[in-house]
Amino acid sequence: MVAFTAIQESNSRVKSTFPSGLVAVFVGGTAGIGAFALKEFAHRAAKPRIYFIGRSQEAADKLLIELKSLNPGGEYIFRKCDTSLMRNIDDLCREIKSKETAINVLFMSQGTLKFGDTTSEGLHYVAAVTYYGRVRFMLNLLPLLRAATGLRRVVSVFAGTFEGPVFPDDWQARSVPMSKSRGHMTSMITMAHLKLAEQAPEVAFVQNYPGAVKTSLLRGDEGFAMQIMAVVFPVLRLMRVFPPVSAQECGERQTYYCTSGMYPAAHSGKGVAGVPLVDGVNVAPGVDGKIGSGVYSVEWDGEGGKRETEKFIREHREAGLVDKLWEHTIGEFERITGEKAV
């Protein structure tokens, strides 16, 4: 387990490690884990320029006040966007690419428990938000991430280390049992990270599981499943061996995953792109079991290298499912937008 004090010490080194003017994109950054991670990053970095994307202008306006108070030298740009729609993501990415030449961090925490709905683009809503939208951001912004110097990182907050069997005849999980959907979707995100890492070996890709988080679950029209989870989740907390943490502490941990030297670039020849390791903390193993290999699946306690993850990813690779998923994903992007990426 990576001690929380080590995480805090690592975060405190961000300003002295990296130059001013880091550029970051936070998707799902107006509430919960995303908002606290955003605030921690803004507080720790020197004169950052941060794009943050969410659904609520009201929440963004309140957050802007906090951000400017935490770090008046930073620049904070909010864009309202429904990230379940690939065309919306493309428009947003075109805007960012017109203004930036490089991005240091892409942080994504958008999610939903609204099962059953279909977007206007023909995607299962939960898959559109959790998987397709995240991959679309990564693919569109990959050239800018590769162009960055020093820090180049993608962090996807979902259910890292809980990879499981996948259902290649139902990638969108329309008929996958809810008990199997988390493992299915978690594997899909990690498998997409593997394909993107082939194109960008200098970028580190992290999928992390935040654990039990003491935060509001009931937001807007998230559906019946969210109502159930509001009752069930406190019970699940008691059944797990780890303690529930606040959204603020979780946000600090996520910022650590954004910047820590635990996650070096993979075989880029450009050295470790992160804050120097704190004493007692080791470089993390990737999902292939190799130390510092570039694609990571991380538990709530900051540890990777879970054997179940390695097993599932190895099996999926050997069965050709990583390539099959990528072919499906690109096919859906081309069906919807006419382009592999913008």
Wavefront OBJ file of the C-alpha trace (Angstrom):
o trace
v 0.000 0.000 0.000
v 1.222 3.493 -0.866
v 0.817 5.571 2.294
v -1.349 8.660 1.998
v 1.499 10.711 3.499
v 3.717 9.549 0.628
v 1.036 10.657 -1.826
v 0.856 14.068 -0.205
v 4.646 14.395 -0.240
v 4.753 13.418 -3.915
v 2.084 15.987 -4.784
v 4.008 18.680 -2.935
v 6.923 18.153 -5.360
v 4.934 18.909 -8.505
v 5.776 22.613 -8.620
v 9.497 22.032 -8.087
v 9.663 19.154 -10.574
v 7.791 20.507 -13.595
v 8.040 23.872 -15.343
v 5.200 26.351 -15.194
v 2.448 26.199 -17.753
v 1.432 22.534 -17.616
v -1.657 21.929 -19.762
v -4.325 19.523 -18.533
v -7.768 18.391 -19.650
v -10.178 17.145 -16.969
v -13.313 15.401 -18.248
v -16.073 14.994 -15.657
v -14.336 17.623 -13.567
v -17.188 19.634 -12.036
v -18.172 17.257 -9.211
v -16.949 14.438 -6.999
v -13.556 12.833 -7.558
v -12.901 14.757 -10.760
v -13.466 18.135 -9.111
v -11.221 17.354 -6.132
v -8.466 15.992 -8.379
v -8.749 19.123 -10.500
v -8.444 21.373 -7.451
v -5.444 19.455 -6.142
v -3.699 19.655 -9.511
v -4.451 23.373 -9.822
v -3.150 23.980 -6.300
v 0.103 22.056 -6.850
v 1.088 23.157 -10.373
v 2.730 26.448 -11.344
v 0.577 28.581 -13.629
v -1.312 25.644 -15.150
v -3.768 25.974 -17.999
v -6.646 23.613 -17.374
v -9.648 22.751 -19.519
v -12.403 21.161 -17.489
v -15.491 19.598 -18.979
v -18.827 18.819 -17.387
v -22.573 19.066 -17.671
v -23.355 21.828 -15.164
v -22.547 25.476 -15.761
v -23.654 26.275 -12.203
v -21.223 23.747 -10.712
v -18.470 25.052 -12.993
v -19.031 28.654 -11.913
v -18.655 27.685 -8.246
v -15.567 25.623 -9.006
v -13.977 28.488 -10.922
v -14.117 30.640 -7.807
v -12.312 27.932 -5.810
v -9.702 27.378 -8.506
v -8.837 31.063 -8.754
v -8.544 31.210 -4.977
v -6.283 28.144 -4.842
v -3.996 29.375 -7.613
v -4.623 32.855 -9.049
v -1.802 32.324 -11.543
v -3.581 29.523 -13.351
v -5.903 29.706 -16.335
v -9.149 27.721 -16.085
v -11.389 27.112 -19.081
v -14.762 25.388 -18.679
v -16.629 23.783 -21.530
v -20.115 22.358 -21.123
v -20.430 19.111 -23.018
v -22.544 15.972 -23.177
v -19.726 13.441 -23.459
v -22.046 10.592 -24.376
v -22.023 11.947 -27.949
v -18.905 11.426 -30.070
v -19.665 14.418 -32.282
v -19.708 16.679 -29.218
v -16.343 15.295 -28.142
v -14.952 15.913 -31.625
v -16.072 19.546 -31.577
v -14.473 20.064 -28.188
v -11.229 18.363 -29.190
v -11.031 20.456 -32.363
v -11.272 23.576 -30.233
v -8.540 22.401 -27.850
v -6.285 21.368 -30.730
v -6.736 24.782 -32.341
v -5.431 26.459 -29.173
v -2.798 24.049 -27.834
v 0.334 22.432 -29.237
v 0.771 19.979 -26.349
v -1.143 18.470 -23.425
v 0.538 17.021 -20.326
v -2.419 15.346 -18.628
v -5.733 13.940 -19.793
v -7.821 12.991 -16.751
v -11.213 11.321 -17.189
v -13.704 10.483 -14.450
v -17.033 10.716 -16.286
v -19.426 7.883 -15.600
v -23.041 6.824 -15.180
v -25.238 3.982 -13.979
v -27.979 4.748 -16.469
v -28.411 1.365 -18.145
v -30.687 0.609 -21.068
v -30.841 4.013 -22.786
v -29.487 4.532 -26.301
v -27.834 7.749 -27.476
v -28.900 9.561 -30.634
v -25.741 8.102 -32.233
v -26.897 4.535 -31.592
v -24.632 3.644 -28.676
v -25.695 2.110 -25.369
v -25.607 5.151 -23.071
v -23.514 3.626 -20.288
v -20.949 2.334 -22.792
v -20.895 5.658 -24.640
v -20.018 7.561 -21.468
v -17.711 5.016 -19.852
v -15.856 3.536 -22.812
v -16.407 5.087 -26.248
v -16.284 8.690 -25.036
v -13.064 8.114 -23.098
v -11.381 6.414 -26.033
v -12.537 9.195 -28.364
v -10.892 11.826 -26.134
v -7.682 9.789 -25.957
v -7.507 9.123 -29.681
v -8.281 12.719 -30.653
v -5.814 14.250 -28.193
v -3.055 11.661 -28.541
v -0.917 13.814 -30.886
v -0.914 16.631 -28.301
v -0.031 14.243 -25.488
v 2.859 12.877 -27.527
v 4.045 16.414 -28.278
v 4.384 17.310 -24.588
v 7.725 17.310 -22.783
v 8.321 15.878 -19.325
v 4.873 14.863 -18.165
v 2.659 12.853 -20.546
v -0.121 10.998 -18.798
v -3.636 9.651 -19.270
v -5.620 8.761 -16.138
v -8.982 7.017 -16.392
v -10.870 6.673 -13.112
v -13.061 3.597 -13.312
v -12.359 0.134 -11.888
v -8.706 -0.644 -12.434
v -7.640 -4.118 -11.158
v -11.206 -5.395 -11.607
v -10.743 -6.556 -15.190
v -12.807 -9.600 -16.079
v -14.218 -11.691 -18.928
v -15.417 -9.784 -21.990
v -18.360 -10.425 -24.285
v -17.123 -9.810 -27.847
v -20.598 -10.351 -29.298
v -21.923 -7.540 -27.094
v -19.176 -4.937 -26.674
v -21.748 -2.278 -25.741
v -22.971 -4.481 -22.847
v -26.626 -4.174 -23.784
v -27.346 -7.714 -22.591
v -24.371 -8.332 -20.314
v -25.577 -9.059 -16.747
v -24.933 -6.140 -14.408
v -22.786 -8.430 -12.246
v -20.468 -8.958 -15.235
v -20.589 -5.507 -16.809
v -17.927 -3.918 -14.581
v -15.306 -6.552 -15.441
v -16.289 -6.375 -19.111
v -15.996 -2.574 -19.293
v -12.844 -2.431 -17.159
v -11.116 -4.883 -19.473
v -12.238 -2.856 -22.478
v -10.657 0.331 -21.096
v -7.382 -1.437 -20.295
v -7.359 -3.124 -23.724
v -7.876 0.262 -25.413
v -4.982 1.658 -23.357
v -2.790 -1.135 -24.717
v -3.659 -0.240 -28.311
v -3.086 3.471 -27.722
v 0.244 2.765 -26.007
v 1.381 1.025 -29.199
v 0.918 4.351 -30.990
v 2.326 6.469 -28.159
v 4.985 4.638 -26.118
v 6.071 7.902 -24.498
v 2.662 8.343 -22.842
v 1.726 6.467 -19.650
v -1.847 5.162 -19.368
v -3.355 4.548 -15.919
v -6.751 3.066 -15.093
v -7.479 3.316 -11.403
v -10.126 2.099 -9.006
v -10.890 4.806 -6.416
v -12.355 2.403 -3.842
v -15.243 3.279 -1.550
v -15.712 7.039 -1.698
v -17.859 9.035 0.694
v -19.577 11.285 -1.821
v -23.065 11.929 -3.177
v -24.304 9.261 -5.560
v -27.659 10.789 -6.412
v -27.151 13.282 -9.220
v -29.770 14.409 -11.689
v -31.410 11.764 -13.857
v -28.948 8.926 -13.337
v -31.728 6.374 -13.281
v -33.052 3.566 -11.154
v -29.694 1.787 -10.804
v -28.263 4.858 -9.075
v -31.170 4.881 -6.634
v -30.433 1.253 -5.768
v -26.722 1.949 -5.322
v -27.466 4.740 -2.865
v -28.834 2.055 -0.539
v -26.479 -0.789 -1.431
v -23.158 1.068 -1.529
v -22.881 1.803 2.223
v -23.345 -1.924 2.853
v -20.679 -2.783 0.293
v -18.275 -0.464 2.065
v -18.654 -2.463 5.258
v -17.972 -5.718 3.390
v -14.643 -4.547 1.927
v -11.308 -4.646 3.721
v -10.437 -1.056 2.821
v -11.837 2.029 4.588
v -14.055 4.489 2.711
v -12.294 7.763 1.950
v -13.560 11.264 1.295
v -13.833 12.588 -2.259
v -11.162 15.131 -1.326
v -8.658 12.451 -0.253
v -9.542 10.446 -3.333
v -8.877 13.519 -5.474
v -5.419 13.847 -3.932
v -4.719 10.209 -4.784
v -5.830 10.756 -8.382
v -3.488 13.734 -8.721
v -0.709 11.473 -7.507
v -1.517 9.043 -10.325
v -1.391 11.991 -12.741
v 2.104 13.064 -11.748
v 3.948 10.360 -9.787
v 7.181 8.817 -11.007
v 5.603 5.426 -10.210
v 4.319 5.524 -13.777
v 7.190 6.182 -16.208
v 6.833 6.348 -19.969
v 7.230 2.963 -21.601
v 10.434 2.321 -23.559
v 10.536 5.860 -24.928
v 14.198 6.458 -24.198
v 13.157 9.768 -22.700
v 13.394 8.797 -19.048
v 10.833 8.725 -16.278
v 8.254 11.442 -16.821
v 7.062 12.092 -13.308
v 7.767 13.399 -9.838
v 10.829 11.637 -8.324
v 9.783 8.642 -6.261
v 9.220 9.162 -2.571
v 11.356 6.970 -0.291
v 9.796 3.544 0.120
v 7.695 3.751 -3.055
v 8.605 1.561 -6.020
v 7.932 1.816 -9.739
v 4.604 0.161 -10.535
v 4.288 -2.981 -12.658
v 2.212 -2.699 -15.811
v -0.686 -4.929 -16.778
v 1.823 -7.224 -18.487
v 3.631 -7.786 -15.178
v 6.706 -5.818 -16.270
v 7.943 -2.940 -14.130
v 7.212 0.450 -15.656
v 5.896 -0.928 -18.948
v 3.503 1.956 -19.610
v -0.070 0.664 -19.134
v -1.216 0.349 -15.525
v -4.228 -0.918 -13.636
v -4.155 0.427 -10.092
v -6.107 -0.390 -6.913
v -7.474 2.134 -4.423
v -4.256 1.793 -2.366
v -1.947 2.827 -5.201
v -0.734 -0.692 -5.919
v -0.775 -2.388 -9.309
v 0.368 -5.779 -10.494
v -2.753 -7.696 -9.565
v -2.459 -11.273 -10.824
v -6.078 -11.448 -11.929
v -5.546 -8.412 -14.150
v -2.434 -9.913 -15.731
v -4.297 -13.190 -16.287
v -7.309 -11.630 -17.993
v -5.231 -9.299 -20.154
v -2.939 -12.135 -21.217
v -5.931 -14.307 -22.110
v -7.638 -11.492 -24.021
v -4.449 -10.823 -25.986
v -3.869 -14.484 -26.810
v -7.471 -14.799 -28.040
v -7.033 -11.797 -30.338
v -9.683 -9.824 -28.437
v -7.572 -6.679 -28.013
v -7.355 -6.238 -31.775
v -10.982 -7.297 -32.253
v -12.161 -4.661 -29.761
v -10.060 -1.964 -31.419
v -11.423 -2.825 -34.860
v -14.962 -2.603 -33.452
v -14.232 0.718 -31.702
v -12.768 2.392 -34.775
v -15.658 1.026 -36.825
v -18.172 2.698 -34.499
v -16.266 5.993 -34.622
v -16.235 5.937 -38.416
v -19.925 4.997 -38.532
v -20.863 7.902 -36.285
v -18.443 10.648 -37.348
v -17.016 9.458 -40.669
v -13.511 9.770 -39.223
v -11.157 7.591 -37.216
v -10.168 10.696 -35.230
v -10.163 14.471 -35.636
l 1 2 3 4 5 6 7 8 9 10 11 12 13 14 15 16 17 18 19 20 21 22 23 24 25 26 27 28 29 30 31 32 33 34 35 36 37 38 39 40 41 42 43 44 45 46 47 48 49 50 51 52 53 54 55 56 57 58 59 60 61 62 63 64 65 66 67 68 69 70 71 72 73 74 75 76 77 78 79 80 81 82 83 84 85 86 87 88 89 90 91 92 93 94 95 96 97 98 99 100 101 102 103 104 105 106 107 108 109 110 111 112 113 114 115 116 117 118 119 120 121 122 123 124 125 126 127 128 129 130 131 132 133 134 135 136 137 138 139 140 141 142 143 144 145 146 147 148 149 150 151 152 153 154 155 156 157 158 159 160 161 162 163 164 165 166 167 168 169 170 171 172 173 174 175 176 177 178 179 180 181 182 183 184 185 186 187 188 189 190 191 192 193 194 195 196 197 198 199 200 201 202 203 204 205 206 207 208 209 210 211 212 213 214 215 216 217 218 219 220 221 222 223 224 225 226 227 228 229 230 231 232 233 234 235 236 237 238 239 240 241 242 243 244 245 246 247 248 249 250 251 252 253 254 255 256 257 258 259 260 261 262 263 264 265 266 267 268 269 270 271 272 273 274 275 276 277 278 279 280 281 282 283 284 285 286 287 288 289 290 291 292 293 294 295 296 297 298 299 300 301 302 303 304 305 306 307 308 309 310 311 312 313 314 315 316 317 318 319 320 321 322 323 324 325 326 327 328 329 330 331 332 333 334 335 336 337 338 339 340 341 342
